[in-house]
Amino acid sequence: MDIPMCPFCGGKRLVDGKLVGHAAFRRAQFKPRGLRFKLTLTTSAYLEIEHEACVCIDCGTVIGTTNPQVAQDCIERLGTDELRDRMES
């Protein structure tokens, strides 16, 4: 997904990834793209998505929220050099 900026805050530090569902626990997590492979096997590579989300019926974009500090910590610890460099700009 190529979104140039956050539709809510205008931020440009966006990270693509995928939503991973856990039907048994009725929760979803987000796995950022650009993490070092060996470290993505740990549960700390997944960001818990808060219970509510929304979808744009016009374009299909799904927007959910997670703790921004946890997201930043995850990228700093597990991100590739390229991903970390992108987040600094």
Buried (B, 14 or more C-beta within 10 A) or exposed (E): EEEEEEEEEEEEBBBEBEEEEEEEEEEBBBBBEBBEEEBBEEEEBBBEBEEEEEEEEEEEEEEBBBEEEEBEEBBEEBBBEEBBEBBEE
